[in-house]
Amino acid sequence: MRIGIVCPYSFDVPGGVQNHVRDLAETLIALGHEVSVLAPGDEETMSLPYVVPAGRTVPVPYNGSVARVSFGLISATRVRRWLAAGAFDVLHVHEPLIPSLSMLAVLSARGPIVATFHTAMTRSRALAAAQGLLQLVLERITGRIAVSELARKVQVEHLGGSAWEIPNGVPVARLAAAEPLPDWPGPDPADGGGGTIGFLGRFTEPRKGFVHLLDAFTTLVGERPGLRLLLAGPGDLTEFDIPPAVRDRITFLGKVSERDKERMLRSVHVYVAPNTGGESFGMILTEAMAAGTPVVASDLDAFRRVLDGGTAGVLFPVGDARALAGTLAELLDDRERRAALTARARTVVAAYDWSVLAERVLEVYSTAIEVVGATRIDPDVADRV
């Protein structure tokens, strides 16, 4: 099958949607399909052979974060050229309701179109205000996928339809086989070692909740000699007022490659996700679970679902640094509980393996093709006149 996938966000900045698109594309290629991914960015920044750059990006605030997208006449022209050259059997766009390549691709194409919705917004003035344009986009989409029940709820409440629920995937075997970074995670805290806590992400974004982890870590440092925090992600630690005694216990890796991210997740005794909201799934949780690392996470609905109601990880009240500190202290000292969480997580995360989920995505593709017929994806005739 010839498959065209559109990513709305630049691969220059790591993110859940970008990881989803990359892993799905590589899984489909491994299954023998021909896949081309169109994404914002320049040729100099594109290192993946199956990704076609769509040009310069601009930063746009979105869902509590900043997304780098491409939009406008030049981008629309590149979208149509890519569609014409690809002659795809199916077009798969991600987040088509934001002004980016995905929306342009839907408006420019005819044929079977599948759209994946990642964001969970239960109420949105923007969706209501742009209902006319969004309706035009939605009418062209043959099949919808939502990565979570919360994202599917958006379809029902705001967009007049439903969707197949297919979650974000994770390469389980690859993460489980990753080698820890040299000299990490150190002695087990149950044997008298201080223990290592991990955090990965855009920690300068308030909704990621890093300040709550920092507060909890600061509390624990005075009580647990040798405790360390392994931190990775884009950003600058100087934005935070960190006492020297605490800063000495933090190892900051900066922005890491995908391989080093996997190794980092294997290099800690406990992974913490202190996010405060705006999450529709929790991909980093499934990645940590696949790596065999016990998870402590904010009690967000999306995280609770991924952690099987708290059986595959420990939940703490959102924004409660004191509760987080107590939870971490107890878990670090309890080797048997950490082992039990890891075992349960291994069972739960198996359902999120890309080898399983890609087959479900292919079923949606086949359904969309059957609905539309054998017509290949092509730019609209009107767009070429």
Beta strands, then each sheet from edge to edge (+ up, - down):
strand 1: 2-6
strand 2: 34-39
strand 3: 51-53
strand 4: 58-62
strand 5: 65-69
strand 6: 90-94
strand 7: 109-110
strand 8: 113-117
strand 9: 143-146
strand 10: 164-165
strand 11: 196-200
strand 12: 228-232
strand 13: 250-252
strand 14: 270-273
strand 15: 295-298
strand 16: 314-316
strand 17: 378-379
sheet 1: 3+ 2+ 1+ 6+ 8+ 9+ 10+
sheet 2: 4+ 5-
sheet 3: 7+ 17-
sheet 4: 13+ 12+ 11+ 14+ 15+ 16+
end
